[in-house]
Amino acid sequence: MARIRTIKPEFWTSEQVMECSTTSRLLFIGMWNFCDDAGNHPASFLTLKAEVFPSDELKIDYIKELLEELIAVGLVEEYEAGGKRYWHVTGWHHQRIEKPNFKHPPHENRRPVEERSTTNRRPVEERSTPEGKCKGNVIGEGKEGKEQVHADPDPASAPEKPKRRAASAAVVFDPVGFLAERGVEQQTIADHFAVRKVKKQPPTETALQQFEREADKAGLSLQAAATECCARGWAGFKAEWLTNSQNGARAGPPPAQTGRQARIDNYWQEFGGNGEKRDTNSERDITGESIRIT
C-alpha cells in the first residue's frame, strides 16, 4: 500500500540529486510512496511506471534509463533475494516509522546482482549514518510518523563527485547598463531617468526597448534621442514627435485634456451634428437659431 512520505528542503540541493535529470528525480520521489517501510521496491519497470507515471506515454526503456541514473549516483541499489530482484533506496535503514510494514525481503540479506547492461556505473558501497543523524536529501515527517529515509552517503565511502555550480539567480534588468552599452553617457542617463521619475514612468526593459526602436526610426543614436528628451522634458520618445517639431507642428506627447475641455468636447460631439466635433473657440452666427419673443 502506498505510504505518505515528506521531502525536506535539503533534498533539492543534494549533489546526488542534482546529477540526475528532472524526470529521474520525479521518478525517485514517486518511488518512495510505493516502497515498503524498509525502503524496498520490487524491481519491475512496468509496475514502477504504472505507479509513478500512470497517465504518461513513457516507454519502459525510458523508465530503465531513469533507474540507471539513480543507481549510477548511488540513490538506489538493486539486490536479489529469494530469486527475485528488488530496488532499495539507500539510507532508508535509519528511518523511524510507527507500525512499520516490511513487505519485501530485507536489503541486508541481499546477494549481488549481475549487471543488466553494458552501461558504466560507479560502484555503490555500503554506507551508514549514525542513528537519528541524517543529512542531505532527507524525507522528513509525514502523517505516517517520523521518518529519516534518504541520507547523503558517508563522505569516506562514497566516490568523490565534481562540484556543481549553484543555480544562477534570476536575471534582473539593469536600465543604466542597457543605455550605457548603447553609447549613452552617464550624465545623460542620470538626467533622463530624473525626468522619468518626475513623470512616473520607470525605465523598464520594455520601455527602453521601445525607446531604442523609436530612436532608430528617427535616425538618431540613443545618445542623441536621450539628449533631446532631457532638453524637452520628455519621459519617452517617439519619432513622430521630432518630425512634428521639424515641420513646425507641436512637438512631444499630446497635452492632457482638462475636465472642463472634455465636457465641452463631449457636448459638441453629442449636439454638434453628424457626430462631428466643432471648434469651441470659433465664432458662429446664431441668428437662424434664435426665437423671437413678443
N, C-alpha and C positions, 0 to 999 in steps of 0.2 A: 504494500500500500504506500502511496506517495506520502511523504512527510514534509512538514514546513521547515525550511532552512533560512537562515538570515545571513546577509553579507555585511561584513564590517568594512569601513571605508578604506582600510589598509590594503584590501584585496586589489583595488584598481591600480595601485602604484607598485605592486609586486613586479619585480623584473621577470619572474617566470611567466606571469600573466601577460605582460606587455610584449613578450616574444611571440605570443600566439596571435593568429588572425582574429578578427572581430567575431566571425561565426564560430570558431572553435572555442572562444571564451564563453559564448552563449550556450554552446553545447555542454561545456564543462559545468556551468552553473545549473543548467537544467538537469544534468545528470545527478546532482546532489539530491534532488527531490525524490528520485526513484532508487537511490541506493538504500540498502538496509542500514541499521544503526551502527554498523561497523564500517560503513563506507564502501561496501562491496556491491557490485552490479554484474549481472550475467553478461558475458562477452558476446552479445548479439547486436550486430549493427542494425538489423531490421527492427528489433524491439526498441533500441535507443532512438532510432529515427521516429518511430511511431509515438514515443513518449514525449520527445522534446520538440519535434517538428511535424506534428500530425497533419497540418494543412499545407505544408510547403512541398513543392515539387522538387525535392532534392534526391539525387541518385545515391544508392547505397555506397558506391565507390567514393563519392564525395564525403560521406559520413566516415568512411575508413580513413580518408586523408586527414580529416579533422582530428580523429582519435590519435593518429600517428603524431600529429603536432603535440598533443597533450602528453603523450608518452615520451616524446623526444626531450621535452623540457622538464620531465620528472613530476608532472602534476598527476599523472595516472600511471599505475603499474598493472601489467597483465600477469595473472598467475593461473595455475591449474590445480584443481582439487577434485577428487572423486571422478576423474575422467572428463571433467568439464572445465571450461575456461571462464575466468571472471576478470573484471576490472576493479582495481582498488584505488580510491582517492587517497593519495599519500598524506600522512599526518592525521588521519581521521581517528587513529587508535587512542588519542588523548581526549576524545570528546566525553562529555558527561550528559547523558540524556535520561530523563525519568522513564522508567519501564522500557528499556531498550529491547528491540526486537531484532535478533540476529538470524536473518532468513537464510543466508548463504554460508558456505564453508568459510572459516576464518582465513584471513590473509596470512597469518603466521604459519599455517600448516601447508603452505603452498609448495609447489615444486616448479623449477624454471620452465618457461615456455619458449620453444624454439621460435626464431624469427619467422614471421609470416611472409616477409618480402625482403627484397634487397635494399630497402630504404635504410640509409645510415642513421643510426640512433646513438645518442650518448648513453653510456651505461648508467643505470639508475641504481644507487646504492641504498642500503638500509639507512634510515635517518630517524632520529628520535629527538623529542623535545621534552624537557622536564615537565612533570605533571603540573597543569594549570598555567604554564608559561607558553603562550602561543604568540607568534609574531608574524608579521607579513600579511598574506591574504588569509583571512580567518572568517569562518562562518560563526556568527555570534549567537545571541539568544533569540529564540522563537517561541511560539506557543507550546511547542513540544518539550520545552525545557532548555536548560543551559547547555550549549554545545561549544566545543572548541574543535573545529573539524579539520581545516586545512592550514597547515603552518608552513612557513618557508623552510627549506632544508637547512640542516646544520651546515654552516659555512665550511667546517673542516672536512666534511664528506662530500659535499656537492661539487660538481665540476664548476670551475670559475667561468663566469659568463661575461661578455663585454658589456660595459655600462652603456646605457642608452641616454640620450639627451632628453631632458624633460620637455614635455609638450610646450610649444611656444604659446605665449599669451595672445589673446585676441588682438588683431591689428587695430590700432587707434589712428584715426586720420589726423594728420598734422597740417593744419592750414598754412602755417608760416612756412614750413618746408615745401609745401606744394607750390607756393608762389616763388619762393627763393630758388628752387630748382629750375624755374622757368625764367629766371633773369630779373625778377623784381627786387629792387633794393630794399634793405631792411627798413629804412625810414619811410619809404613809400608804403610798405606793408603795414607798419605801425599806424600811419595816418589813415590808410584805407580802412583798417579794422576799427579805428576810433569812430569813423563815420558810420560804419555798420552797427557799432554798439549803440550809438545815439538813435539810429533808425530802427533798432531792434531787429536787425537782420543778421543773424550769426553766420560766420563763414563756414558753412557746412561743405562737405565734399561735393554734393550735388550742386550747390550754389556756385562754387568756384569752378566746377567743370563747365557750367553754363556760361559763366563769366569768360572763360577761355574760348569757348565756341563763338561767342558774340564778338570778342576781340579779333579772332581770325576772320570773321565775316566782314568786319570793318577794315581789315587790312592793317591792324595795329598789333604791336607787340603787347604782351601783358604789362610791361613797364609803362608803356605809353597809355594804355587803357586805364591802368590804376591811377596814374598821374592825373588823367582827365577827370576821373571820378572824384579824386581828392579836391581838385580845383573847383569843381561844380557842386560838391556836396552830395554826390550820388552814392548810394549804398551798393547799387548794382550797375550793370552796363548793358546797353543794347545798341547794336549797330545803327538802328533807325534813329536813335536819339541824336547821334553825331551827324547823321545825314540831314536831319531836320535843322540842326544848327547851321550847317553849311549852306542850306537852302533858304535861310532867313526865317524859318519857322521856329516855333518854340522847341527848345531842346530839353531833354530829360523826360522823366516819367510824367504822366498827366497829373494835374493837381487834384488833391482830394476835394470832393464836392461837399459844400456845406449843406446842413439840413434845410435851410431856407431855400437855397437854389434847387435842391432836389424836389421840394414840394412844388415849386413853380414849374419845373420841368414836367413833373407828373400831371399837373393841371393842364398844361398845354398839350401834352400827349393825349389826354382824355377829351379835351374840348376844342383842340385846335383844328380838327377836321382832317379826315383821311389818315388819322393816326400820325400826322407829320408834325414834328416839333417846330415851334415858332421861336423866333428870336425875341426874348422878353425885353431887350433893351431898345428895339427899333420902334419908331412911332408908326401909327396906322390911323386911318380915317374911320371914325365910328359913326359918321352921320347917318348912314343907312341902318345902323343898329339901334339908333335912339328911338324913344317913344314920345310922341307929342302929348303933353298934358295940358288940358284947357281948364 
